């Protein structure tokens, strides 16, 4: 019984450390872009590039530490589901933008 409680406690502490690490990284990846934009020392393109890269890194942090999806064989189905959902969303967004731009060019009046 003691070994069962000890292993359960170790698993709990392991999960807690993972959540704490994820929270620390998420806060850091949120504060840094806000600080860069508020500071205003970078050009617009550089600041937006840094914000975009840190946003992608934050997505990876959330998926890894909070959704517990990694490259292990047990979690590969979850990863495939998330990637397929992202692909469907990208296709829908790109298609919508394509249609709206096409409609805009057709609606412009010739001068």
Gaussian input, Z-matrix of N, CA and C with variables (Angstrom, degrees):
# hf/3-21g

backbone

0 1
 N
 C     1     B1
 C     2     B2     1     A1
 N     3     B3     2     A2     1     D1
 C     4     B4     3     A3     2     D2
 C     5     B5     4     A4     3     D3
 N     6     B6     5     A5     4     D4
 C     7     B7     6     A6     5     D5
 C     8     B8     7     A7     6     D6
 N     9     B9     8     A8     7     D7
 C    10    B10     9     A9     8     D8
 C    11    B11    10    A10     9     D9
 N    12    B12    11    A11    10    D10
 C    13    B13    12    A12    11    D11
 C    14    B14    13    A13    12    D12
 N    15    B15    14    A14    13    D13
 C    16    B16    15    A15    14    D14
 C    17    B17    16    A16    15    D15
 N    18    B18    17    A17    16    D16
 C    19    B19    18    A18    17    D17
 C    20    B20    19    A19    18    D18
 N    21    B21    20    A20    19    D19
 C    22    B22    21    A21    20    D20
 C    23    B23    22    A22    21    D21
 N    24    B24    23    A23    22    D22
 C    25    B25    24    A24    23    D23
 C    26    B26    25    A25    24    D24
 N    27    B27    26    A26    25    D25
 C    28    B28    27    A27    26    D26
 C    29    B29    28    A28    27    D27
 N    30    B30    29    A29    28    D28
 C    31    B31    30    A30    29    D29
 C    32    B32    31    A31    30    D30
 N    33    B33    32    A32    31    D31
 C    34    B34    33    A33    32    D32
 C    35    B35    34    A34    33    D33
 N    36    B36    35    A35    34    D34
 C    37    B37    36    A36    35    D35
 C    38    B38    37    A37    36    D36
 N    39    B39    38    A38    37    D37
 C    40    B40    39    A39    38    D38
 C    41    B41    40    A40    39    D39
 N    42    B42    41    A41    40    D40
 C    43    B43    42    A42    41    D41
 C    44    B44    43    A43    42    D42
 N    45    B45    44    A44    43    D43
 C    46    B46    45    A45    44    D44
 C    47    B47    46    A46    45    D45
 N    48    B48    47    A47    46    D46
 C    49    B49    48    A48    47    D47
 C    50    B50    49    A49    48    D48
 N    51    B51    50    A50    49    D49
 C    52    B52    51    A51    50    D50
 C    53    B53    52    A52    51    D51
 N    54    B54    53    A53    52    D52
 C    55    B55    54    A54    53    D53
 C    56    B56    55    A55    54    D54
 N    57    B57    56    A56    55    D55
 C    58    B58    57    A57    56    D56
 C    59    B59    58    A58    57    D57
 N    60    B60    59    A59    58    D58
 C    61    B61    60    A60    59    D59
 C    62    B62    61    A61    60    D60
 N    63    B63    62    A62    61    D61
 C    64    B64    63    A63    62    D62
 C    65    B65    64    A64    63    D63
 N    66    B66    65    A65    64    D64
 C    67    B67    66    A66    65    D65
 C    68    B68    67    A67    66    D66
 N    69    B69    68    A68    67    D67
 C    70    B70    69    A69    68    D68
 C    71    B71    70    A70    69    D69
 N    72    B72    71    A71    70    D70
 C    73    B73    72    A72    71    D71
 C    74    B74    73    A73    72    D72
 N    75    B75    74    A74    73    D73
 C    76    B76    75    A75    74    D74
 C    77    B77    76    A76    75    D75
 N    78    B78    77    A77    76    D76
 C    79    B79    78    A78    77    D77
 C    80    B80    79    A79    78    D78
 N    81    B81    80    A80    79    D79
 C    82    B82    81    A81    80    D80
 C    83    B83    82    A82    81    D81
 N    84    B84    83    A83    82    D82
 C    85    B85    84    A84    83    D83
 C    86    B86    85    A85    84    D84
 N    87    B87    86    A86    85    D85
 C    88    B88    87    A87    86    D86
 C    89    B89    88    A88    87    D87
 N    90    B90    89    A89    88    D88
 C    91    B91    90    A90    89    D89
 C    92    B92    91    A91    90    D90
 N    93    B93    92    A92    91    D91
 C    94    B94    93    A93    92    D92
 C    95    B95    94    A94    93    D93
 N    96    B96    95    A95    94    D94
 C    97    B97    96    A96    95    D95
 C    98    B98    97    A97    96    D96
 N    99    B99    98    A98    97    D97
 C   100   B100    99    A99    98    D98
 C   101   B101   100   A100    99    D99
 N   102   B102   101   A101   100   D100
 C   103   B103   102   A102   101   D101
 C   104   B104   103   A103   102   D102
 N   105   B105   104   A104   103   D103
 C   106   B106   105   A105   104   D104
 C   107   B107   106   A106   105   D105
 N   108   B108   107   A107   106   D106
 C   109   B109   108   A108   107   D107
 C   110   B110   109   A109   108   D108
 N   111   B111   110   A110   109   D109
 C   112   B112   111   A111   110   D110
 C   113   B113   112   A112   111   D111
 N   114   B114   113   A113   112   D112
 C   115   B115   114   A114   113   D113
 C   116   B116   115   A115   114   D114
 N   117   B117   116   A116   115   D115
 C   118   B118   117   A117   116   D116
 C   119   B119   118   A118   117   D117
 N   120   B120   119   A119   118   D118
 C   121   B121   120   A120   119   D119
 C   122   B122   121   A121   120   D120
 N   123   B123   122   A122   121   D121
 C   124   B124   123   A123   122   D122
 C   125   B125   124   A124   123   D123
 N   126   B126   125   A125   124   D124
 C   127   B127   126   A126   125   D125
 C   128   B128   127   A127   126   D126
 N   129   B129   128   A128   127   D127
 C   130   B130   129   A129   128   D128
 C   131   B131   130   A130   129   D129
 N   132   B132   131   A131   130   D130
 C   133   B133   132   A132   131   D131
 C   134   B134   133   A133   132   D132
 N   135   B135   134   A134   133   D133
 C   136   B136   135   A135   134   D134
 C   137   B137   136   A136   135   D135
 N   138   B138   137   A137   136   D136
 C   139   B139   138   A138   137   D137
 C   140   B140   139   A139   138   D138
 N   141   B141   140   A140   139   D139
 C   142   B142   141   A141   140   D140
 C   143   B143   142   A142   141   D141
 N   144   B144   143   A143   142   D142
 C   145   B145   144   A144   143   D143
 C   146   B146   145   A145   144   D144
 N   147   B147   146   A146   145   D145
 C   148   B148   147   A147   146   D146
 C   149   B149   148   A148   147   D147
 N   150   B150   149   A149   148   D148
 C   151   B151   150   A150   149   D149
 C   152   B152   151   A151   150   D150
 N   153   B153   152   A152   151   D151
 C   154   B154   153   A153   152   D152
 C   155   B155   154   A154   153   D153
 N   156   B156   155   A155   154   D154
 C   157   B157   156   A156   155   D155
 C   158   B158   157   A157   156   D156
 N   159   B159   158   A158   157   D157
 C   160   B160   159   A159   158   D158
 C   161   B161   160   A160   159   D159
 N   162   B162   161   A161   160   D160
 C   163   B163   162   A162   161   D161
 C   164   B164   163   A163   162   D162
 N   165   B165   164   A164   163   D163
 C   166   B166   165   A165   164   D164
 C   167   B167   166   A166   165   D165
 N   168   B168   167   A167   166   D166
 C   169   B169   168   A168   167   D167
 C   170   B170   169   A169   168   D168
 N   171   B171   170   A170   169   D169
 C   172   B172   171   A171   170   D170
 C   173   B173   172   A172   171   D171
 N   174   B174   173   A173   172   D172
 C   175   B175   174   A174   173   D173
 C   176   B176   175   A175   174   D174
 N   177   B177   176   A176   175   D175
 C   178   B178   177   A177   176   D176
 C   179   B179   178   A178   177   D177
 N   180   B180   179   A179   178   D178
 C   181   B181   180   A180   179   D179
 C   182   B182   181   A181   180   D180
 N   183   B183   182   A182   181   D181
 C   184   B184   183   A183   182   D182
 C   185   B185   184   A184   183   D183
 N   186   B186   185   A185   184   D184
 C   187   B187   186   A186   185   D185
 C   188   B188   187   A187   186   D186
 N   189   B189   188   A188   187   D187
 C   190   B190   189   A189   188   D188
 C   191   B191   190   A190   189   D189
 N   192   B192   191   A191   190   D190
 C   193   B193   192   A192   191   D191
 C   194   B194   193   A193   192   D192
 N   195   B195   194   A194   193   D193
 C   196   B196   195   A195   194   D194
 C   197   B197   196   A196   195   D195
 N   198   B198   197   A197   196   D196
 C   199   B199   198   A198   197   D197
 C   200   B200   199   A199   198   D198
 N   201   B201   200   A200   199   D199
 C   202   B202   201   A201   200   D200
 C   203   B203   202   A202   201   D201
 N   204   B204   203   A203   202   D202
 C   205   B205   204   A204   203   D203
 C   206   B206   205   A205   204   D204
 N   207   B207   206   A206   205   D205
 C   208   B208   207   A207   206   D206
 C   209   B209   208   A208   207   D207
 N   210   B210   209   A209   208   D208
 C   211   B211   210   A210   209   D209
 C   212   B212   211   A211   210   D210
 N   213   B213   212   A212   211   D211
 C   214   B214   213   A213   212   D212
 C   215   B215   214   A214   213   D213
 N   216   B216   215   A215   214   D214
 C   217   B217   216   A216   215   D215
 C   218   B218   217   A217   216   D216
 N   219   B219   218   A218   217   D217
 C   220   B220   219   A219   218   D218
 C   221   B221   220   A220   219   D219
 N   222   B222   221   A221   220   D220
 C   223   B223   222   A222   221   D221
 C   224   B224   223   A223   222   D222
 N   225   B225   224   A224   223   D223
 C   226   B226   225   A225   224   D224
 C   227   B227   226   A226   225   D225
 N   228   B228   227   A227   226   D226
 C   229   B229   228   A228   227   D227
 C   230   B230   229   A229   228   D228
 N   231   B231   230   A230   229   D229
 C   232   B232   231   A231   230   D230
 C   233   B233   232   A232   231   D231
 N   234   B234   233   A233   232   D232
 C   235   B235   234   A234   233   D233
 C   236   B236   235   A235   234   D234
 N   237   B237   236   A236   235   D235
 C   238   B238   237   A237   236   D236
 C   239   B239   238   A238   237   D237
 N   240   B240   239   A239   238   D238
 C   241   B241   240   A240   239   D239
 C   242   B242   241   A241   240   D240
 N   243   B243   242   A242   241   D241
 C   244   B244   243   A243   242   D242
 C   245   B245   244   A244   243   D243
 N   246   B246   245   A245   244   D244
 C   247   B247   246   A246   245   D245
 C   248   B248   247   A247   246   D246
 N   249   B249   248   A248   247   D247
 C   250   B250   249   A249   248   D248
 C   251   B251   250   A250   249   D249
 N   252   B252   251   A251   250   D250
 C   253   B253   252   A252   251   D251
 C   254   B254   253   A253   252   D252
 N   255   B255   254   A254   253   D253
 C   256   B256   255   A255   254   D254
 C   257   B257   256   A256   255   D255
 N   258   B258   257   A257   256   D256
 C   259   B259   258   A258   257   D257
 C   260   B260   259   A259   258   D258
 N   261   B261   260   A260   259   D259
 C   262   B262   261   A261   260   D260
 C   263   B263   262   A262   261   D261
 N   264   B264   263   A263   262   D262
 C   265   B265   264   A264   263   D263
 C   266   B266   265   A265   264   D264
 N   267   B267   266   A266   265   D265
 C   268   B268   267   A267   266   D266
 C   269   B269   268   A268   267   D267
 N   270   B270   269   A269   268   D268
 C   271   B271   270   A270   269   D269
 C   272   B272   271   A271   270   D270
 N   273   B273   272   A272   271   D271
 C   274   B274   273   A273   272   D272
 C   275   B275   274   A274   273   D273
 N   276   B276   275   A275   274   D274
 C   277   B277   276   A276   275   D275
 C   278   B278   277   A277   276   D276
 N   279   B279   278   A278   277   D277
 C   280   B280   279   A279   278   D278
 C   281   B281   280   A280   279   D279
 N   282   B282   281   A281   280   D280
 C   283   B283   282   A282   281   D281
 C   284   B284   283   A283   282   D282
 N   285   B285   284   A284   283   D283
 C   286   B286   285   A285   284   D284
 C   287   B287   286   A286   285   D285
 N   288   B288   287   A287   286   D286
 C   289   B289   288   A288   287   D287
 C   290   B290   289   A289   288   D288
 N   291   B291   290   A290   289   D289
 C   292   B292   291   A291   290   D290
 C   293   B293   292   A292   291   D291
 N   294   B294   293   A293   292   D292
 C   295   B295   294   A294   293   D293
 C   296   B296   295   A295   294   D294
 N   297   B297   296   A296   295   D295
 C   298   B298   297   A297   296   D296
 C   299   B299   298   A298   297   D297
 N   300   B300   299   A299   298   D298
 C   301   B301   300   A300   299   D299
 C   302   B302   301   A301   300   D300
 N   303   B303   302   A302   301   D301
 C   304   B304   303   A303   302   D302
 C   305   B305   304   A304   303   D303
 N   306   B306   305   A305   304   D304
 C   307   B307   306   A306   305   D305
 C   308   B308   307   A307   306   D306
 N   309   B309   308   A308   307   D307
 C   310   B310   309   A309   308   D308
 C   311   B311   310   A310   309   D309
 N   312   B312   311   A311   310   D310
 C   313   B313   312   A312   311   D311
 C   314   B314   313   A313   312   D312
 N   315   B315   314   A314   313   D313
 C   316   B316   315   A315   314   D314
 C   317   B317   316   A316   315   D315
 N   318   B318   317   A317   316   D316
 C   319   B319   318   A318   317   D317
 C   320   B320   319   A319   318   D318
 N   321   B321   320   A320   319   D319
 C   322   B322   321   A321   320   D320
 C   323   B323   322   A322   321   D321
 N   324   B324   323   A323   322   D322
 C   325   B325   324   A324   323   D323
 C   326   B326   325   A325   324   D324
 N   327   B327   326   A326   325   D325
 C   328   B328   327   A327   326   D326
 C   329   B329   328   A328   327   D327
 N   330   B330   329   A329   328   D328
 C   331   B331   330   A330   329   D329
 C   332   B332   331   A331   330   D330

   B1=1.4534
   B2=1.5172
   B3=1.3440
   B4=1.4612
   B5=1.5206
   B6=1.3144
   B7=1.4674
   B8=1.5218
   B9=1.3263
   B10=1.4622
   B11=1.5280
   B12=1.3313
   B13=1.4641
   B14=1.5162
   B15=1.3328
   B16=1.4630
   B17=1.5247
   B18=1.3167
   B19=1.4594
   B20=1.5264
   B21=1.3265
   B22=1.4620
   B23=1.5254
   B24=1.3225
   B25=1.4687
   B26=1.5206
   B27=1.3227
   B28=1.4641
   B29=1.5240
   B30=1.3256
   B31=1.4650
   B32=1.5309
   B33=1.3256
   B34=1.4704
   B35=1.5204
   B36=1.3267
   B37=1.4628
   B38=1.5260
   B39=1.3112
   B40=1.4680
   B41=1.5274
   B42=1.3396
   B43=1.4640
   B44=1.5299
   B45=1.3210
   B46=1.4602
   B47=1.5233
   B48=1.3408
   B49=1.4726
   B50=1.5268
   B51=1.3225
   B52=1.4598
   B53=1.5180
   B54=1.3329
   B55=1.4643
   B56=1.5249
   B57=1.3272
   B58=1.4603
   B59=1.5226
   B60=1.3235
   B61=1.4610
   B62=1.5200
   B63=1.3214
   B64=1.4591
   B65=1.5166
   B66=1.3260
   B67=1.4600
   B68=1.5235
   B69=1.3193
   B70=1.4632
   B71=1.5333
   B72=1.3311
   B73=1.4658
   B74=1.5239
   B75=1.3276
   B76=1.4644
   B77=1.5223
   B78=1.3235
   B79=1.4631
   B80=1.5200
   B81=1.3092
   B82=1.4659
   B83=1.5271
   B84=1.3375
   B85=1.4594
   B86=1.5225
   B87=1.3182
   B88=1.4618
   B89=1.5277
   B90=1.3191
   B91=1.4629
   B92=1.5302
   B93=1.3195
   B94=1.4630
   B95=1.5306
   B96=1.3418
   B97=1.4719
   B98=1.5329
   B99=1.3333
   B100=1.4568
   B101=1.5286
   B102=1.3157
   B103=1.4656
   B104=1.5243
   B105=1.3329
   B106=1.4686
   B107=1.5215
   B108=1.3140
   B109=1.4628
   B110=1.5335
   B111=1.3236
   B112=1.4631
   B113=1.5268
   B114=1.3135
   B115=1.4597
   B116=1.5216
   B117=1.3288
   B118=1.4519
   B119=1.5108
   B120=1.2956
   B121=1.4545
   B122=1.5205
   B123=1.3210
   B124=1.4598
   B125=1.5221
   B126=1.3175
   B127=1.4614
   B128=1.5280
   B129=1.3330
   B130=1.4662
   B131=1.5229
   B132=1.3265
   B133=1.4663
   B134=1.5220
   B135=1.3146
   B136=1.4661
   B137=1.5276
   B138=1.3229
   B139=1.4658
   B140=1.5290
   B141=1.3189
   B142=1.4689
   B143=1.5293
   B144=1.3186
   B145=1.4648
   B146=1.5236
   B147=1.3230
   B148=1.4708
   B149=1.5232
   B150=1.3264
   B151=1.4728
   B152=1.5285
   B153=1.3333
   B154=1.4701
   B155=1.5300
   B156=1.3210
   B157=1.4663
   B158=1.5257
   B159=1.3302
   B160=1.4631
   B161=1.5325
   B162=1.3255
   B163=1.4727
   B164=1.5235
   B165=1.3295
   B166=1.4649
   B167=1.5299
   B168=1.3300
   B169=1.4663
   B170=1.5275
   B171=1.3392
   B172=1.4583
   B173=1.5288
   B174=1.3199
   B175=1.4703
   B176=1.5241
   B177=1.3246
   B178=1.4639
   B179=1.5241
   B180=1.3259
   B181=1.4718
   B182=1.5233
   B183=1.3255
   B184=1.4672
   B185=1.5283
   B186=1.3184
   B187=1.4659
   B188=1.5272
   B189=1.3154
   B190=1.4628
   B191=1.5306
   B192=1.3405
   B193=1.4616
   B194=1.5270
   B195=1.3307
   B196=1.4559
   B197=1.5255
   B198=1.3249
   B199=1.4598
   B200=1.5266
   B201=1.3193
   B202=1.4662
   B203=1.5222
   B204=1.3245
   B205=1.4585
   B206=1.5229
   B207=1.3210
   B208=1.4556
   B209=1.5228
   B210=1.3123
   B211=1.4619
   B212=1.5254
   B213=1.3248
   B214=1.4632
   B215=1.5354
   B216=1.3221
   B217=1.4730
   B218=1.5322
   B219=1.3395
   B220=1.4618
   B221=1.5268
   B222=1.3051
   B223=1.4599
   B224=1.5279
   B225=1.3114
   B226=1.4557
   B227=1.5292
   B228=1.3318
   B229=1.4653
   B230=1.5268
   B231=1.3342
   B232=1.4661
   B233=1.5213
   B234=1.3205
   B235=1.4611
   B236=1.5200
   B237=1.3273
   B238=1.4615
   B239=1.5282
   B240=1.3168
   B241=1.4584
   B242=1.5246
   B243=1.3083
   B244=1.4665
   B245=1.5197
   B246=1.3290
   B247=1.4635
   B248=1.5308
   B249=1.3231
   B250=1.4556
   B251=1.5269
   B252=1.3224
   B253=1.4612
   B254=1.5236
   B255=1.3297
   B256=1.4645
   B257=1.5274
   B258=1.3242
   B259=1.4628
   B260=1.5255
   B261=1.3252
   B262=1.4618
   B263=1.5275
   B264=1.3321
   B265=1.4547
   B266=1.5230
   B267=1.3308
   B268=1.4613
   B269=1.5254
   B270=1.3294
   B271=1.4611
   B272=1.5283
   B273=1.3283
   B274=1.4630
   B275=1.5280
   B276=1.3190
   B277=1.4643
   B278=1.5219
   B279=1.3294
   B280=1.4663
   B281=1.5265
   B282=1.3207
   B283=1.4560
   B284=1.5177
   B285=1.3220
   B286=1.4647
   B287=1.5249
   B288=1.3227
   B289=1.4635
   B290=1.5235
   B291=1.3072
   B292=1.4641
   B293=1.5359
   B294=1.3184
   B295=1.4598
   B296=1.5245
   B297=1.3345
   B298=1.4631
   B299=1.5228
   B300=1.3262
   B301=1.4663
   B302=1.5143
   B303=1.3238
   B304=1.4555
   B305=1.5336
   B306=1.3191
   B307=1.4608
   B308=1.5262
   B309=1.3099
   B310=1.4666
   B311=1.5188
   B312=1.3335
   B313=1.4594
   B314=1.5331
   B315=1.3189
   B316=1.4665
   B317=1.5194
   B318=1.3277
   B319=1.4669
   B320=1.5209
   B321=1.3160
   B322=1.4614
   B323=1.5273
   B324=1.3124
   B325=1.4623
   B326=1.5230
   B327=1.3069
   B328=1.4653
   B329=1.5254
   B330=1.3017
   B331=1.4645
   B332=1.5010
   A1=110.67
   A2=116.79
   A3=119.68
   A4=111.20
   A5=117.45
   A6=118.85
   A7=110.16
   A8=116.72
   A9=120.07
   A10=110.09
   A11=117.36
   A12=121.25
   A13=111.08
   A14=117.06
   A15=120.90
   A16=110.40
   A17=117.27
   A18=119.08
   A19=110.68
   A20=116.53
   A21=119.94
   A22=110.50
   A23=116.03
   A24=120.34
   A25=111.00
   A26=117.64
   A27=120.74
   A28=111.02
   A29=116.95
   A30=120.42
   A31=110.09
   A32=116.17
   A33=120.25
   A34=110.79
   A35=117.20
   A36=120.79
   A37=111.56
   A38=116.70
   A39=120.56
   A40=110.49
   A41=116.54
   A42=120.66
   A43=111.14
   A44=116.46
   A45=120.57
   A46=111.00
   A47=116.81
   A48=120.17
   A49=110.53
   A50=116.97
   A51=120.42
   A52=112.12
   A53=116.71
   A54=120.52
   A55=111.09
   A56=117.34
   A57=120.21
   A58=111.19
   A59=116.62
   A60=120.26
   A61=110.61
   A62=117.21
   A63=121.13
   A64=112.03
   A65=116.91
   A66=120.58
   A67=110.99
   A68=117.04
   A69=120.85
   A70=110.94
   A71=116.41
   A72=119.61
   A73=111.49
   A74=117.99
   A75=120.87
   A76=111.01
   A77=117.48
   A78=120.47
   A79=110.20
   A80=117.03
   A81=121.07
   A82=111.11
   A83=116.69
   A84=120.65
   A85=112.40
   A86=117.93
   A87=121.43
   A88=110.69
   A89=117.16
   A90=121.65
   A91=111.44
   A92=117.92
   A93=120.68
   A94=111.95
   A95=120.92
   A96=118.15
   A97=113.39
   A98=117.49
   A99=119.54
   A100=110.31
   A101=116.60
   A102=120.20
   A103=112.17
   A104=116.50
   A105=119.56
   A106=112.05
   A107=117.01
   A108=120.39
   A109=110.43
   A110=117.93
   A111=120.99
   A112=111.09
   A113=116.31
   A114=121.05
   A115=110.27
   A116=117.02
   A117=121.54
   A118=115.17
   A119=119.21
   A120=121.88
   A121=114.01
   A122=117.36
   A123=120.84
   A124=110.24
   A125=115.68
   A126=119.08
   A127=108.90
   A128=115.56
   A129=120.83
   A130=111.05
   A131=117.22
   A132=121.33
   A133=110.63
   A134=117.13
   A135=120.53
   A136=110.98
   A137=116.58
   A138=119.87
   A139=110.81
   A140=117.21
   A141=120.04
   A142=111.26
   A143=117.39
   A144=120.56
   A145=110.78
   A146=116.19
   A147=120.13
   A148=110.12
   A149=117.35
   A150=120.83
   A151=110.20
   A152=117.70
   A153=120.85
   A154=111.11
   A155=117.49
   A156=120.67
   A157=110.46
   A158=116.45
   A159=119.12
   A160=111.55
   A161=118.12
   A162=120.58
   A163=110.33
   A164=116.95
   A165=120.38
   A166=110.44
   A167=116.21
   A168=119.97
   A169=110.04
   A170=117.24
   A171=119.74
   A172=111.38
   A173=117.68
   A174=119.95
   A175=109.94
   A176=116.76
   A177=120.98
   A178=110.25
   A179=117.57
   A180=120.97
   A181=110.44
   A182=117.83
   A183=120.47
   A184=111.48
   A185=116.07
   A186=119.29
   A187=110.37
   A188=117.04
   A189=120.50
   A190=112.63
   A191=117.04
   A192=119.50
   A193=114.02
   A194=118.65
   A195=119.56
   A196=112.48
   A197=118.07
   A198=120.37
   A199=111.90
   A200=117.45
   A201=124.02
   A202=112.47
   A203=116.80
   A204=121.68
   A205=107.41
   A206=115.58
   A207=120.50
   A208=108.76
   A209=117.21
   A210=121.49
   A211=113.25
   A212=117.73
   A213=119.76
   A214=109.56
   A215=116.83
   A216=119.62
   A217=113.52
   A218=117.94
   A219=120.16
   A220=111.57
   A221=117.51
   A222=122.70
   A223=112.77
   A224=117.87
   A225=120.64
   A226=111.93
   A227=118.13
   A228=120.60
   A229=111.03
   A230=116.30
   A231=119.79
   A232=110.72
   A233=116.44
   A234=120.69
   A235=110.73
   A236=117.37
   A237=120.62
   A238=111.03
   A239=117.80
   A240=121.51
   A241=110.84
   A242=117.13
   A243=120.75
   A244=110.63
   A245=117.98
   A246=120.53
   A247=111.34
   A248=118.15
   A249=121.14
   A250=110.56
   A251=117.43
   A252=120.72
   A253=111.18
   A254=116.70
   A255=120.48
   A256=110.71
   A257=117.40
   A258=120.97
   A259=110.90
   A260=117.71
   A261=120.82
   A262=111.33
   A263=117.15
   A264=120.05
   A265=111.58
   A266=117.46
   A267=120.96
   A268=111.19
   A269=117.26
   A270=120.77
   A271=110.15
   A272=117.77
   A273=119.97
   A274=111.63
   A275=117.49
   A276=120.54
   A277=110.38
   A278=117.72
   A279=120.88
   A280=111.08
   A281=117.90
   A282=121.25
   A283=112.21
   A284=116.95
   A285=120.43
   A286=110.93
   A287=116.89
   A288=120.22
   A289=110.40
   A290=117.55
   A291=121.74
   A292=110.41
   A293=117.37
   A294=121.32
   A295=110.67
   A296=117.17
   A297=119.91
   A298=112.02
   A299=117.79
   A300=120.45
   A301=110.22
   A302=117.65
   A303=121.56
   A304=110.27
   A305=117.75
   A306=120.81
   A307=111.39
   A308=116.31
   A309=119.50
   A310=111.18
   A311=117.19
   A312=119.33
   A313=111.36
   A314=118.59
   A315=121.20
   A316=112.31
   A317=117.39
   A318=120.81
   A319=113.48
   A320=117.98
   A321=120.43
   A322=109.95
   A323=114.60
   A324=119.61
   A325=110.06
   A326=117.69
   A327=119.04
   A328=109.58
   A329=115.72
   A330=119.83
   A331=111.91
   D1=-38.36
   D2=-179.36
   D3=-66.07
   D4=-39.09
   D5=-179.33
   D6=-67.48
   D7=-32.71
   D8=178.21
   D9=-66.56
   D10=-42.93
   D11=177.86
   D12=-66.86
   D13=-38.83
   D14=-179.58
   D15=-66.12
   D16=-43.46
   D17=-179.77
   D18=-69.68
   D19=-34.23
   D20=176.88
   D21=-66.01
   D22=-40.80
   D23=178.45
   D24=-67.27
   D25=-39.91
   D26=177.71
   D27=-64.06
   D28=-39.61
   D29=177.79
   D30=-65.63
   D31=-40.12
   D32=177.76
   D33=-62.71
   D34=-46.17
   D35=-179.91
   D36=-65.48
   D37=-35.90
   D38=176.77
   D39=-63.52
   D40=-45.63
   D41=177.96
   D42=-64.43
   D43=-40.67
   D44=179.84
   D45=-62.57
   D46=-42.58
   D47=177.55
   D48=-62.71
   D49=-38.61
   D50=177.62
   D51=-63.49
   D52=-43.72
   D53=177.91
   D54=-65.22
   D55=-39.98
   D56=178.82
   D57=-65.37
   D58=-41.71
   D59=177.18
   D60=-63.03
   D61=-44.52
   D62=178.50
   D63=-62.10
   D64=-41.74
   D65=178.73
   D66=-64.38
   D67=-44.51
   D68=179.01
   D69=-60.96
   D70=-46.03
   D71=179.00
   D72=-65.13
   D73=-40.68
   D74=-179.83
   D75=-64.55
   D76=-42.39
   D77=178.03
   D78=-64.72
   D79=-43.97
   D80=179.17
   D81=-62.29
   D82=-42.83
   D83=-179.61
   D84=-73.98
   D85=-9.39
   D86=173.65
   D87=-94.62
   D88=-40.86
   D89=-176.34
   D90=-71.40
   D91=-39.10
   D92=-177.13
   D93=-60.78
   D94=-49.78
   D95=177.58
   D96=-62.45
   D97=-39.33
   D98=177.09
   D99=-61.08
   D100=-42.37
   D101=178.67
   D102=-64.41
   D103=-41.52
   D104=179.13
   D105=-63.90
   D106=-41.74
   D107=179.99
   D108=-71.19
   D109=-40.51
   D110=179.80
   D111=-68.01
   D112=-34.84
   D113=179.63
   D114=-65.97
   D115=-42.59
   D116=175.60
   D117=73.48
   D118=15.11
   D119=-177.98
   D120=-83.56
   D121=-10.53
   D122=-179.10
   D123=-102.83
   D124=156.56
   D125=174.80
   D126=-68.75
   D127=164.13
   D128=-177.12
   D129=-59.91
   D130=-46.35
   D131=-177.38
   D132=-64.76
   D133=-43.58
   D134=179.56
   D135=-64.72
   D136=-44.09
   D137=-179.31
   D138=-63.32
   D139=-43.60
   D140=-179.74
   D141=-68.40
   D142=-33.70
   D143=176.57
   D144=-65.22
   D145=-44.75
   D146=178.96
   D147=-64.13
   D148=-42.86
   D149=179.08
   D150=-62.24
   D151=-42.21
   D152=-179.83
   D153=-64.70
   D154=-43.68
   D155=179.91
   D156=-64.37
   D157=-44.20
   D158=179.70
   D159=-67.91
   D160=-29.20
   D161=175.65
   D162=-66.60
   D163=-41.30
   D164=178.14
   D165=-65.17
   D166=-41.63
   D167=177.42
   D168=-62.95
   D169=-38.35
   D170=179.28
   D171=-66.90
   D172=-36.01
   D173=175.23
   D174=-60.36
   D175=-43.91
   D176=179.14
   D177=-63.15
   D178=-41.83
   D179=178.76
   D180=-61.50
   D181=-44.64
   D182=-179.73
   D183=-64.17
   D184=-42.80
   D185=-179.95
   D186=-64.76
   D187=-41.11
   D188=-176.35
   D189=-74.49
   D190=-49.73
   D191=-170.89
   D192=-89.58
   D193=-28.85
   D194=-175.94
   D195=-104.81
   D196=-34.42
   D197=176.84
   D198=-93.50
   D199=-8.29
   D200=177.52
   D201=56.89
   D202=40.42
   D203=177.30
   D204=-105.11
   D205=121.45
   D206=177.52
   D207=-135.38
   D208=-166.21
   D209=-176.22
   D210=-91.53
   D211=10.93
   D212=179.78
   D213=-70.84
   D214=152.93
   D215=-178.38
   D216=-60.15
   D217=-30.07
   D218=-179.48
   D219=-69.37
   D220=-30.83
   D221=-175.84
   D222=-101.13
   D223=4.15
   D224=-175.82
   D225=-64.13
   D226=-34.60
   D227=177.92
   D228=-63.73
   D229=-40.81
   D230=177.74
   D231=-63.35
   D232=-41.55
   D233=178.96
   D234=-63.40
   D235=-43.21
   D236=177.98
   D237=-62.74
   D238=-38.81
   D239=178.72
   D240=-64.05
   D241=-44.15
   D242=179.47
   D243=-66.25
   D244=-43.27
   D245=179.63
   D246=-65.40
   D247=-39.09
   D248=178.03
   D249=-66.02
   D250=-40.96
   D251=177.13
   D252=-63.28
   D253=-41.11
   D254=177.47
   D255=-64.28
   D256=-38.60
   D257=177.70
   D258=-63.83
   D259=-44.86
   D260=178.29
   D261=-62.08
   D262=-42.72
   D263=177.74
   D264=-63.21
   D265=-41.71
   D266=179.19
   D267=-63.79
   D268=-40.85
   D269=178.22
   D270=-64.48
   D271=-42.42
   D272=-179.89
   D273=-66.50
   D274=-42.93
   D275=179.90
   D276=-66.42
   D277=-46.89
   D278=179.70
   D279=-62.24
   D280=-41.66
   D281=178.07
   D282=-64.38
   D283=-40.84
   D284=178.40
   D285=-64.62
   D286=-43.94
   D287=178.20
   D288=-63.55
   D289=-42.33
   D290=178.94
   D291=-59.87
   D292=-45.70
   D293=-179.67
   D294=-64.78
   D295=-43.70
   D296=-179.06
   D297=-65.49
   D298=-40.93
   D299=177.61
   D300=-65.69
   D301=-41.51
   D302=178.53
   D303=-62.18
   D304=-43.04
   D305=178.27
   D306=-65.24
   D307=-38.09
   D308=179.38
   D309=-63.73
   D310=-42.95
   D311=179.93
   D312=-68.22
   D313=-31.30
   D314=178.38
   D315=-76.00
   D316=-26.06
   D317=-177.37
   D318=-87.71
   D319=-10.98
   D320=-178.99
   D321=-68.47
   D322=134.61
   D323=-179.49
   D324=-82.29
   D325=135.96
   D326=174.84
   D327=-72.29
   D328=144.15
   D329=-178.52
   D330=-98.11

